[in-house]
Amino acid sequence: MNRKHGYKKVLSQVPLFSALGEPELSEFMRDCPVRRFPAGEAVFQPGKPAERFYVVLEGSVKIFHLSEQGQEQTLHLYGPGRTFGEAAMFAGGEYPAWARAVEDARLLEVPRAVLERVMHQRPGLAMGMMAGLSAKLREFARLIERLSLRDVPGRVAGALLEEADGRREFRLARTKRQLASLLGTTPETLSRSLGKLSDAGYIHVKGRTIRILDAQALRRLARQG
C-alpha cells in the first residue's frame, strides 16, 4: 500500500469526511497539503490566527497549555485519524493552546477556504463536522470531570477503565509521563497511585502492561474520586 493510498484510507475513517466518496476524497487531498512535523516541533501556538485545522495521518500530536512557571498540562493526545484545531478555526478566532508533535508526524493541513468550498458542494459534510465537534465537546466534558472532580487515584482509575475499553489486559497507549500529564499530576505520583491500586488487588502492573483484576472496585473509585 503506497503512502497516498494509506492517507486516503485514514481520511475515509474520519467522521468529518464520511460524506465524501473516493473521488471527492482524492480531490480534497489535492487541495490540502501534507506537512511533516519532526518530534518536538510546534504545529501552532496560542494567539496565532486559527485559519486551518489538521488531520493526523501518521505519528501523534499533543495539545497542551503552559503555566506561568513553564509547566505543561496536556489536554489531548491525538494519533492517526484524529482532527484538531477545527473548533478554533470555525470560531474565527485564535488557537487557545499549543499543538506539538510528540513523535515524527505527518498532518493534512485543511485551510478554511478549502473546507468551506467543499461544504458548499457537499452539504452532507456539515453533518460530519457537527458530529466531530460534538465528540470534541464530550472529550472536554470528560477532561473537566477528570481534572476538577476527582482526586488522583480516581483519575487514574477512570483513565485505566477508559483505556481498557472492556479488556482484562492491555498495554498503555501512552508513556507514564504522557499519562501523568493528561491526568494533571506528576510521573512520580502516578507511579505511587498505580502501586496503591496494585497493592489493593485492583490491577497488576508490568511495565506498560496493565491487567484489570477488579473492574468494579476501579469503577467505584473513579466515581468516588
N, C-alpha and C positions, 0 to 999 in steps of 0.2 A: 504494500500500500504506500503510494507516494505521499509526501507531506501535505500537498494541497488537498488531496482526497481525504486525508485524515482530518484536516481542519474543517472540511465541509461536513464530515460526519459529526464532529464535535458541535458545530453550529446547529445542525439539524436536531440535536437533542436539547437545545436551549429553549425553554418555554416561549421566550420572546419571539423566536423565529419559527415557531411551529406552523404558522400560517403560510410559510413560503415553501414552494416546491423546489425541486432541484435546479431548474433554470433560473429562478429568482435568486436562489442562494448563490449561484455562480456569479450572477450579475452584481449582487450585493458585495460579494468578496472582491470583485474587480474594482469597486469604488472605495473600498476600505483598506488602508494599508495594514500589513502585518509588521509589527515592530518588535525588535528583540531588546530585552532589558536584562543585562547581566545581574547576577545576585548582588543585592545591596544598592542597586540604582533606583532612584525615586521615579515613580511614574507621574505623580503630581503632588502638590503640597497645599496646605491651607492658604486661602486668599487668592489663589490663581483662578482665572475665569473658567467656569465649567462649560466648555464648548464641545466636549466629546465624552463618550464613555467607552468602556473597554470590555472585551470578552477574553477570558483566559483560554488560550489554545494549548499551551504547554507550560509546565512549571507551576509556580504558586506566587501569590501576591498577598501581602498583609496590609490591612487598613488600620491605622493607629493614630492616637493622639500623643503629643509630647507635653509633659507637665512643665511648669516654670523651672523645675530643677533638672529638666532634661530626661526624666524617666518616661519610658514608653508604656502606654496602655493599649494593648492590641484589642481592636474591636471585632475584626473578622479576619479569617484566613481563607483565601479563595484559590481553588485549583481548577483544572480544565473543565470547561463547560459553565463556569460561573461568570456573572457580569458584575461590574461595579462602576460607580460614578454616574449612573443614569438618573438617579433621583435629583442630584445636584444639577445635572445638565437640564432636565426638564423644568426645574425651578428657575432657571435662568440666572443663577447667582454664581457663587464661588464654591470651590471644593472646601468642605468643612474639616477635612482630616488629611493625613499623609497616606500615600499609597507607595509601597516599595516592594520590589521583587525579593522574595525570600531565597529563591534559587533561580537559576537562569530561566527566563520566561519569554514566551512569545505571545503577544497580545494583538487581537484585532482591534484597531482603533476606529471607532464609529463616530464620525463628525455629525453634529446636529443636522446640518443641511441634508446629508445623505439619508438619515433616518426619516426626516420629515417628508422627503420626496417619495421614499418607498412606502411610508404610511399613507400618503395621499393616493398612491397607486393601488395599495392593498390594505383597505380599511381593517381587515381582519388582524393585521399586525398590531393594531391598537389594543385588541383584547389580550394578546400575548404580553404586551407591555404592562397592562393593568395587572395581569397575573403575576408577572415578575416583581412589580412594585409591592403587591400585596404580600408576597413571600418575604420581601425585604422588611416590611413592617412587622411581620411575625418574628423575624430574626431580631429586630431591635427590641421588641417586647420581651423576648427571652433574655436578651443581653441585660436589659434593665432589671429584670427579675433576678438574674444571676448575680449581678454586682451589688444591688441595693437591698434585696430582700432576704438574702441567705448569708450565713457565715461561711467560712472557708470549707469546712467539711461538707456542708450542704451543697456548696457549689461543685466540689469535686465529685460528690455522689451523683449529682444531676448530670454533670458532664460525662461521667463514665456510662451512665444509663443511656444517654443520648447517643454516644459513640457506639455502644454495644448494639443498639438497634435490635434488641431481642436475642442477640447471640450470647452464648455462655462464655465464649472465649474470643478475644480479638486483639489485634495489635494497634496500639495508639497511632493514629494517623499523623500526630504532631509530636515533636520532641517535648520533653517535660518542660523545657524552658518556654517553648511557644505556648503550651497549655497553661502554664502558670501565668503568663502574660494575659492570655484570654480570660482567665479567672480573676484577674486583678490581685494577684499575690506574687510571692517570690518562689523560685525553684526549691529553696530550702523548706519553705512552709508547705509547698505541695508534696514534697517527699515525706515530710512528717505526717501529713494527712493521709497519704497512701499507706504509710506504715501503720497508722492507727486503725485504718479500715481493714488492713490485713490482719493485725493482731486481734481485732474483734471478730474475725472469721467471715467478714463480708466479701472479701476479694482475696485472690492470690496474685502476687506481682512477681514477674520475672523479666527484668529489663523493661521493654516497652510492651510486653505481652501481659494482658490482664485477663484473669478468669473470674467470672462472677460466681460467687458461692451462695450469696443470699440477696437476691434482687429485691425481695420485699423489704428487707432492712435498709437497703440503699434508697428505695423509693420513700420510705418513712423518714429517713434522714434528710433527703432532698426537700421534702415538704416542710419538715420542722425547721430546717436551716434557714 
